[in-house]
Amino acid sequence: MDKLLARSHDMTSVILRVGVIVGKPDHGFDCRAELNKLGHIVAVRGYSAHILSTLIDLLHFKVEFVGSDSWGSQDDEGVWFGLLGMVAENVVDLMLCHPTVTADRTAAARFLHPTLDSRRMLAYRAAGLPLTQDVFILTFTGSLWLVCLLMALVLLAASFRVASLQTAKFLSEQPEPWTWVEITLWAVAATCQQGFSKEPQGIACKTVFITGYTASYLLYTWFAAGVTSLLAVQGQDTHLQLSDVAQMGTDFSASWDGLLPEFFMVRTL
């Protein structure tokens, strides 16, 4: 993938060497190589190949397939052969035909991808993805709720300012000294549906009270909604856009368990 990332502006001359398995049953791997009569690889099918084909259409690079008779094996000295050996020796840039992570291949799969425990995975470097937006913006409809919250804050500040005038002679003929502390207590009490010892009277007090009550209620509601959304996104799936591979330098690998591409699950690691 370094070839792709290093020349993301012009990939038409990039040739990516891709290792695939040939001459093996395809039921244990996520690809199937098709050979011509001369034994040359003419096509590769399967989910990993589907991803590669999508990337080729997106980035316009070329591919050279290199065949191997095994996915990977290790000798007594710890040297890897097969596709894993090709990757280690830089014979290929990328390997397809990852095995489905069954019991007999778990150790080998974890050697290549230590963080993978699922049979259906897409591993990538999450730090390179554009996921740094505030979680509330991601979970609500655009930034509409932030605009409403800002309006509530302005409304609340205005109610405090009006209540701190100590007298309502500009709003009513009867002076009504209400402080911002009193209006806050009234708003909180009304929001919690609790009684209070002093009842607001007159147009001035009622105006300030309703303003403070509305702002406090909206603040309480949106704060609760924000906390709820924050808790809700924990552990949720994140959809990876293929354009991120070119734009953000994303590292990824894939394994398939027989499902169709549209059922492929993507998770952050």
Backbone hydrogen bonds, N-H to C=O, Kabsch-Sander energy under -0.5 kcal/mol:
donor,donor_aa,acceptor,acceptor_aa,energy
5,L,1,M,-2.4
6,A,2,D,-2.5
7,R,3,K,-1.0
8,S,5,L,-0.8
10,D,7,R,-0.9
14,V,11,M,-1.3
16,L,14,V,-0.6
16,L,62,K,-2.9
17,R,15,I,-0.6
18,V,16,L,-0.6
18,V,64,E,-2.6
19,G,94,L,-3.0
20,V,66,V,-2.4
22,V,68,S,-2.6
28,G,25,P,-0.6
29,F,26,D,-1.1
30,D,98,H,-1.6
32,R,45,R,-2.3
34,E,43,A,-3.3
36,N,40,H,-2.1
39,G,36,N,-1.7
42,V,34,E,-2.9
43,A,34,E,-1.3
45,R,32,R,-3.0
47,Y,30,D,-0.5
48,S,30,D,-1.0
50,H,46,G,-1.8
51,I,47,Y,-2.3
52,L,48,S,-2.3
53,S,49,A,-2.6
54,T,50,H,-2.0
55,L,51,I,-2.3
56,I,52,L,-2.3
57,D,53,S,-2.1
58,L,54,T,-1.7
59,L,55,L,-3.4
60,H,56,I,-2.3
62,K,14,V,-2.9
64,E,16,L,-2.7
66,V,18,V,-3.1
68,S,20,V,-1.5
73,S,81,F,-0.9
75,D,79,V,-2.2
78,G,75,D,-1.7
81,F,73,S,-2.9
83,L,70,S,-1.6
84,L,71,W,-1.6
84,L,81,F,-0.6
85,G,81,F,-0.8
86,M,82,G,-2.0
87,V,83,L,-2.2
88,A,84,L,-2.4
89,E,85,G,-2.3
90,N,87,V,-1.1
91,V,86,M,-2.8
92,V,86,M,-1.1
93,D,17,R,-2.2
94,L,17,R,-1.8
96,L,19,G,-2.9
100,T,28,G,-1.8
102,T,100,T,-2.0
105,R,102,T,-1.4
106,T,102,T,-0.7
106,T,103,A,-0.6
109,A,105,R,-2.5
110,R,106,T,-2.5
111,F,107,A,-1.3
112,L,108,A,-1.5
113,H,109,A,-2.9
116,L,113,H,-1.8
117,D,115,T,-0.5
121,M,255,S,-0.8
123,A,253,S,-1.5
125,R,251,D,-1.0
126,A,124,Y,-1.1
128,G,125,R,-1.6
129,L,126,A,-1.7
131,L,129,L,-2.4
138,L,134,D,-1.6
139,T,135,V,-1.5
140,F,136,F,-2.1
142,G,140,F,-1.2
144,L,141,T,-1.7
147,V,143,S,-1.6
148,C,144,L,-2.1
149,L,145,W,-2.4
150,L,146,L,-2.4
151,M,147,V,-2.2
152,A,148,C,-2.1
153,L,149,L,-2.2
154,V,150,L,-2.3
155,L,151,M,-2.5
156,L,152,A,-2.5
157,A,153,L,-2.5
158,A,154,V,-2.2
159,S,155,L,-2.0
160,F,156,L,-2.2
161,R,157,A,-2.1
162,V,158,A,-2.4
163,A,159,S,-2.5
164,S,160,F,-1.7
165,L,162,V,-1.3
166,Q,163,A,-1.0
166,Q,178,W,-0.7
171,L,168,A,-1.4
172,S,168,A,-3.1
178,W,176,E,-1.0
183,I,179,T,-2.0
184,T,180,W,-1.8
185,L,181,V,-2.3
186,W,182,E,-2.5
187,A,183,I,-2.3
188,V,184,T,-2.6
189,A,185,L,-2.6
190,A,186,W,-2.6
191,T,187,A,-2.4
192,C,188,V,-2.2
193,Q,190,A,-1.1
194,Q,189,A,-3.3
199,E,197,S,-0.5
205,C,201,Q,-0.6
206,K,202,G,-2.1
207,T,203,I,-2.5
208,V,204,A,-2.4
209,F,205,C,-2.8
210,I,206,K,-2.8
211,T,207,T,-2.2
212,G,208,V,-2.7
213,Y,209,F,-3.0
214,T,210,I,-2.6
215,A,211,T,-2.4
216,S,212,G,-2.6
217,Y,213,Y,-2.6
218,L,214,T,-2.4
219,L,215,A,-2.6
220,Y,216,S,-2.7
221,T,217,Y,-2.7
222,W,218,L,-2.8
223,F,219,L,-2.2
224,A,220,Y,-2.3
225,A,221,T,-2.3
226,G,222,W,-2.5
227,V,223,F,-2.5
228,T,224,A,-2.4
229,S,225,A,-2.4
230,L,226,G,-2.1
231,L,227,V,-2.2
232,A,228,T,-2.0
233,V,229,S,-1.6
234,Q,231,L,-0.8
236,Q,233,V,-1.8
238,T,266,V,-0.9
240,L,238,T,-0.5
241,Q,239,H,-0.5
244,D,241,Q,-1.6
245,V,242,L,-1.2
246,A,242,L,-0.6
247,Q,243,S,-2.3
248,M,244,D,-2.7
250,T,244,D,-0.7
253,S,123,A,-1.3
255,S,121,M,-1.4
263,F,260,L,-2.0
264,F,261,P,-1.8
267,R,122,L,-0.5
